[in-house]
Amino acid sequence: MTEVPTPVDPEVAAVTFSSHLLDFFAHGRPTREAGWATFSLDPLHAIVIVPARRQDGGVDPYFVRLGAGCYDLWPPSAAFVEPVALGGWQESPALSLWWPRINGAPFSFGLHNPYQYPDGQQRQLLCFSHTLDYYLSNHSPTPEERWRAGTHTLSATLNRLAEVLRPPYYQSRSGGNNS
């Protein structure tokens, strides 16, 4: 039987989430690669700008909303989002400028938009074992792939996303002008 993620104490999750996000920006990829940024939506949610590197050397920035409702016993939720009127955010549809096209990604990574969840909802799924939605969608990781609280942090989530958002896996934006 697969263990079902449940929310954790929101105060503890918020402190841990904030600490790990600050650590990633102080010591992780953003210190070595240009284009990364983050801002808080509320204590349990942040937007991270993740730069995608094209084969031609160009950069396409993406907005990824991380959520910490079950963090860090479980990985953060993660979704590609796009800005909407009045400063809001919505999940990016499949043929949006804000949804990436990837091909041949490693470690069983997949992007599904839309994805039918067991509860009947349809929404996107960043399908790899370092996102909460992977577990909510009834996937079963191998022991080596499984999220390990106290060992993994949101850095693992963001680093895996960064890996597939570069050559040879990253192709382009899904919709609109790809230059």
Backbone torsions as a table, in degrees:
resi	resn	phi	psi	omega
1	MET	NA	135.9	-179.4
2	THR	-83.6	132.9	177.0
3	GLU	-70.6	136.3	-177.8
4	VAL	-97.9	127.3	177.3
5	PRO	-61.9	138.0	176.3
6	THR	-128.6	152.7	179.5
7	PRO	-60.3	151.0	177.1
8	VAL	-109.6	175.6	178.0
9	ASP	-55.4	119.5	-174.4
10	PRO	-63.3	-31.5	179.1
11	GLU	-69.1	-43.2	178.4
12	VAL	-66.4	-44.6	179.2
13	ALA	-59.8	-42.9	-178.3
14	ALA	-63.3	-42.7	-179.9
15	VAL	-66.7	-45.3	-179.8
16	THR	-64.4	-46.0	179.5
17	PHE	-58.3	-49.8	-179.9
18	SER	-60.9	-45.1	-179.8
19	SER	-61.4	-45.7	-178.9
20	HIS	-68.8	-36.1	177.8
21	LEU	-67.2	-43.3	176.6
22	LEU	-61.5	-41.3	179.2
23	ASP	-63.8	-42.2	178.7
24	PHE	-60.7	-43.0	-178.7
25	PHE	-76.2	-20.9	177.5
26	ALA	-86.2	-29.1	-171.8
27	HIS	-131.5	-6.8	-174.6
28	GLY	-97.4	-154.9	-177.5
29	ARG	-50.9	-40.3	-177.5
30	PRO	-59.8	-20.4	177.2
31	THR	-79.7	-16.7	-178.5
32	ARG	-110.5	-21.3	-174.4
33	GLU	-126.8	134.8	179.0
34	ALA	-75.0	156.5	172.2
35	GLY	102.3	-10.5	179.5
36	TRP	-81.4	145.1	173.9
37	ALA	-159.9	163.9	177.1
38	THR	-149.7	153.2	169.8
39	PHE	-151.2	149.4	-175.3
40	SER	-83.7	138.6	171.1
41	LEU	-94.4	-39.5	176.9
42	ASP	-165.6	178.0	-175.7
43	PRO	-59.0	-22.2	-177.8
44	LEU	-109.8	4.7	-178.5
45	HIS	-141.7	141.5	176.6
46	ALA	-142.5	153.5	170.8
47	ILE	-102.2	131.9	175.3
48	VAL	-117.6	127.2	173.9
49	ILE	-86.9	117.8	-178.0
50	VAL	-112.2	118.3	179.4
51	PRO	-78.2	129.6	174.1
52	ALA	-98.1	133.6	-178.5
53	ARG	-101.1	122.8	177.4
54	ARG	-84.5	162.0	177.6
55	GLN	-57.8	-34.4	-178.6
56	ASP	-80.5	3.2	179.1
57	GLY	93.6	-9.7	178.0
58	GLY	-70.5	165.9	-178.1
59	VAL	-126.1	133.8	173.7
60	ASP	-117.8	112.9	178.3
61	PRO	-78.5	141.2	175.5
62	TYR	-122.7	149.0	175.9
63	PHE	-100.6	124.1	177.7
64	VAL	-118.9	122.1	176.1
65	ARG	-91.1	121.5	175.1
66	LEU	-101.4	142.7	177.4
67	GLY	-127.3	145.7	-173.3
68	ALA	-119.0	26.1	-178.2
69	GLY	-60.0	-29.7	179.7
70	CYS	-118.3	10.0	-172.7
71	TYR	-81.1	141.3	4.2
72	ASP	-110.0	18.3	170.5
73	LEU	-65.4	-28.2	176.7
74	TRP	-128.2	162.6	178.7
75	PRO	-67.9	166.5	175.9
76	PRO	-69.9	153.1	167.8
77	SER	-71.4	153.4	-179.1
78	ALA	-147.3	134.6	178.6
79	ALA	-149.0	141.5	170.1
80	PHE	-75.4	129.1	-178.3
81	VAL	-127.0	164.8	176.8
82	GLU	-134.5	150.8	179.9
83	PRO	-71.3	145.0	174.6
84	VAL	-128.0	172.2	-177.1
85	ALA	-51.5	148.5	176.4
86	LEU	64.1	29.0	172.6
87	GLY	78.9	14.1	179.8
88	GLY	-89.8	179.7	-179.3
89	TRP	-137.3	143.4	173.2
90	GLN	-135.9	154.3	176.2
91	GLU	-61.1	138.4	-178.1
92	SER	-72.6	131.3	173.4
93	PRO	-72.7	166.1	-173.5
94	ALA	-60.9	-34.0	-177.7
95	LEU	-105.6	38.8	-178.4
96	SER	-98.6	156.8	170.1
97	LEU	-61.3	-18.8	-173.4
98	TRP	-102.4	14.0	176.1
99	TRP	-121.1	120.4	-175.8
100	PRO	-80.2	152.5	169.7
101	ARG	-102.1	123.7	176.7
102	ILE	-124.9	160.7	-179.7
103	ASN	-146.5	129.5	173.6
104	GLY	68.8	32.2	-177.6
105	ALA	-64.9	150.1	-179.4
106	PRO	-80.3	-178.6	175.2
107	PHE	43.4	45.4	176.0
108	SER	54.6	31.1	178.8
109	PHE	-76.9	139.4	175.5
110	GLY	-148.3	153.3	172.4
111	LEU	-116.3	124.9	-179.5
112	HIS	-126.2	125.2	-177.8
113	ASN	-152.8	103.9	3.4
114	PRO	-88.2	167.8	176.7
115	TYR	-127.4	136.7	178.9
116	GLN	-88.0	110.4	179.0
117	TYR	-82.4	157.8	-179.3
118	PRO	-57.2	-26.7	179.5
119	ASP	-82.6	4.1	178.0
120	GLY	94.3	-13.8	178.8
121	GLN	-70.6	149.5	172.5
122	GLN	-118.5	121.6	176.0
123	ARG	-158.2	173.7	-178.1
124	GLN	-69.3	158.1	176.8
125	LEU	-135.8	116.8	168.0
126	LEU	-86.3	100.6	-164.6
127	CYS	-93.1	90.6	169.7
128	PHE	-161.7	159.3	-166.3
129	SER	-72.6	3.1	177.4
130	HIS	-107.5	24.3	171.7
131	THR	-128.2	144.1	-179.6
132	LEU	-60.1	-40.6	-175.3
133	ASP	-62.9	-26.1	174.8
134	TYR	-56.5	-43.7	-179.2
135	TYR	-76.5	-33.5	177.9
136	LEU	-70.4	-18.6	-179.4
137	SER	-94.8	13.3	176.6
138	ASN	67.2	27.3	172.8
139	HIS	-78.8	153.1	-179.9
140	SER	-124.4	104.0	-179.8
141	PRO	-74.6	159.1	171.4
142	THR	-70.9	164.1	177.9
143	PRO	-56.5	-34.7	-180.0
144	GLU	-71.1	-29.9	-178.0
145	GLU	-84.5	-23.5	-171.0
146	ARG	-60.6	140.1	174.4
147	TRP	-61.7	133.9	178.6
148	ARG	-121.1	104.7	178.4
149	ALA	-58.0	138.5	-179.1
150	GLY	88.2	-17.8	176.1
151	THR	-109.9	-51.5	178.6
152	HIS	-87.4	149.6	172.3
153	THR	-133.9	179.3	178.1
154	LEU	-60.3	-16.3	173.5
155	SER	-58.9	-38.6	178.5
156	ALA	-63.6	-40.5	178.1
157	THR	-62.4	-51.5	-177.0
158	LEU	-67.7	-36.7	178.4
159	ASN	-66.5	-38.5	177.3
160	ARG	-66.5	-41.7	176.2
161	LEU	-60.4	-45.1	-179.5
162	ALA	-60.9	-36.2	-179.2
163	GLU	-63.4	-42.6	-178.6
164	VAL	-81.2	-13.5	178.3
165	LEU	-95.5	42.7	174.9
166	ARG	-153.9	164.3	179.2
167	PRO	-60.3	145.7	6.6
168	PRO	-91.9	1.3	-172.7
169	TYR	-81.2	-44.1	-177.1
170	TYR	-72.8	129.3	-178.7
171	GLN	-103.4	-55.4	-176.3
172	SER	180.0	-179.2	169.2
173	ARG	-70.4	152.4	-177.9
174	SER	-77.2	-31.9	-176.4
175	GLY	-131.2	164.0	175.3
176	GLY	73.5	-157.8	-178.8
177	ASN	-76.6	119.5	-176.4
178	ASN	-95.0	21.1	179.2
179	SER	-105.9	NA	NA
